[in-house]
Amino acid sequence: MAVEIRLSAAEVARVRLAVSPLAETVLGVRAALGVGGHEVHRPWVREAQPVLAGEPELPLLRTLLEGCLPSFLFPVSGERLPAFEAELAGLRATDPAYVAAECAAALGAQAGNLPGPAVLLERVADALTRCHARLVAPHWGRMRAVLEADLGRRAVALVDGGVEGLFAQLHGDVVWREGELVVHGRRSSGAVWTVEAGGHGLVLMPSVFGWPDVIVDYSPRTAASIRYPASGVGLLWEQPRPTSAGLTAVLGRTRAALLAELGEPLSTPDLAARLGVTASAVSQHLGALRGAGLVTTRRTGRTAVHLRTRTGTALTAEASG
């Protein structure tokens, strides 16, 4: 089924980009349940399924996620990079009447087997909190790097080609016509569903676990939203090559490990979490690697992001070869 999103001139001016850790958690659980997702996520799914099997609300999550997805699970934040906790607070604050209506629309007769909407919200929010901590948070630094890199590419497309250029590069299923965005479904039934943005504009969200599909919110409460496949997902779950003993002997274990991790942009806290050392220790080692011309650092606001230089990459590749 195709979806038409109608945008006024004012709403076109409100098109923006954002990332949603809550949506990635919902879609990740769905992929681990064997619904949606793609072969590219198989390494993550193999790790996630045994963990998810111990989730006490697994039957409830199956009911909600194995078919059409209720829109209340995907609140749209006003921030570009919201914290999971902030999005979860928005989910908990959802109007119970909207939850009930969405469950009825998405699940049909099955909705009658669910608890009341207020209780349902609490149970789902608690379950997603656990799932995020166990399944997504350990990988979030790497996922966020992929998602933020995609945002950067889309921002360049917007600057170079305006909104039309942005939509043209988004996905093959997305077509922009003056004042109307059409998303073509994988299953061509001839039916068309119309979504009104209601004056709130449109939010475009790159997704890891939504890949390779485009997901549209059929009944938005605020801004309309499209979740599209993020670029670079195919490399996300590849295991990094081990650093050679020779490089470790020269740089030391921690510095060699830092250099190996910095094939993607990462912050100091991300590196500390991955290596199991303190942030202050990471900062000291990074200073030495910067002094040697192996690492570069860029600061955006209060956040410093680090990346291997060409010299650092060449050294790592040569040592691993």
Secondary structure, 3 states (H helix, E strand, C coil): CEEEEECCHHHHCCCEECCCHHHHHHHHHHHHCCCCCCHHHHHHHHHHHHHHCCCCCHHHHHHHHCCCCCHHHCCCCCCCCCCHHHHHHHHHCCCHHHHHHHHHHHHHHHHHHCCCHHHHHHHHHHHHHHHHHHHHHHHHHHHHHHHHHHHHHHHHHHHHHHHHHHHHCCCCCEEEECCEEEECCCCCCCCEEEEECCCCCEEEEEECCCCCCCEECCCCCCCEEEEEECCCHHHCCCCCCCCCHHHHHHHCHHHHHHHHHCCCCEEHHHHHHHHCCCHHHHHHHHHHHHHCCCEEEEEECCEEEEEECHHHHHHHHHHHC
